Amino acid sequence: MADLHLQSLTDLANGLNAGDFSAVELADILLGRIEASGETLNAFITVTAEQARSAAKAADAARAAGSAGPLCGLPIVHKDIFCTRDVLTTCGSRMLENFVSPYDATVVDRLNAAGAVVLGKTNMDEFAMGSSNETSYFGDVKNPWNLECTPGGSSGGSAAAVAARLAPAATGTDTGGSIRQPASLTGTVGLKPTYGRVSRYGMIAFASSLDQAGVITRTAADAALLLGAMAGFDERDSTCIDHPVPDYTASLDQSLKGLRVGIVRQHFDEGLDEGTGKQVREALAVLEAQGAILTEVDLPHIDYSVPTYYVVAPAECSSNLSRFDGVRFGHRVDDAEDLFDLYCRSRGEGFGEEVKRRIMTGTYVLSAGYYDAYYLKAQQVRQLIADDFRKAFADVDVIAGPTAPTPAFKLGDKTDDPITMYLNDIYTIGANLAGLPGISTPCGFVDGLPVGLHLVGPHWGEETILRCAHQYQMQTDWHAACPEDFR
Ligand code: GLN
């Protein structure tokens, strides 16, 4: 039982079913690891040890009674953007420092119903705005591969927890890359589903037309298992689409023979770190050796994806975050002179610098006189980008390339330069603008730090990208590598 923390969800499920260990024993081992690494990694904002033990007990009882759900007794951690009943939900912000949600997000609810055991809530960039977890009010998260480096963001705590074997799986959210980029920087698997595949109900909104819930795991098979439990229509989210949920695990074993893989030239241009590019090219060669057919595809407007995103996302965030006014929600100053003073100072104190920068940009691009020049223009370019992908997917099944331009960078290295920070998502943002599913899977190391292969599919193409990632993992063992101090 010594190495349960190293096992995948799928292996743990088999072990639980075989009676090799109990859900309580498993939860105890992981809670012990979370506690031991608490200060080193800062991956958690809240640890729910007591609730986890009672959920694990209930899972063991359900299994004994023959009524085990598909995830019965399997441990998971949630990004602190998902509302969890009776548990603190901060979204990484001082604004919600004391917020205890009266209800569960649909994602949390469905995973609970399937029998998952929640160990805690993970650290994140404030309101999911960031690429390094450095905008969190609760402090930086450290990368388990090198404690001087960032784990990426905004789902940095989730990625660090999974990489350090504190939990086999975590939820995350991805608005521009926040699941896939931290997965790349920590050597984990990050899946962002099609927009509308998973309910956003109870997931604190950043940019509603881009936000999507997904998972960070160590294998593609585990991501498939979790997606099956999370996905599906929810009448409480008007953007959640009523589309059948397939058995994502069923098609994983199909070979890649004949799979058409598109390569985008711009994704290998200057800006891509040399070592990362080399690892990604080698990964493409592995896919080719398995029978995939590599072809070049053209996304003529993809170079505009980052500037387009940084108009659309701030615009939506300025609207979404207006609810945090110290009256209806959030941090409130206690000595306000009048209502205006209350609003100004509560928001001034409650939000951090990056969030304020986005709110100001967003308010500006939405204001009369600038709306047409910026917001409307950005929406038009977004449509062109989506059309480019649609045309490309007439000829290919998957688009492959690097997930992030570099491996993990040093904490503090990019904090003074927002534009350089924003470029972390240069390869991932396109999928959000077009609503497409994407996955990052580990494909090697550069100077001891992991890098990821990014696979994007057409709408509802989760099965294809999961299968492609799984087949790649059958040929390689990058995803199984564990940082030395966390074995
Ligand atoms: N890094 C991007 C940003 O700062 C994306 C964040 C996300 O996907 N939530 O907005």
Residues whose N, C-alpha, C, O or C-beta is under 5 A from the ligand:
A	BS01	LIG	A128 M129 G130 S131 G153 S154 T173 D174 T175 G176 G177 S178 D425
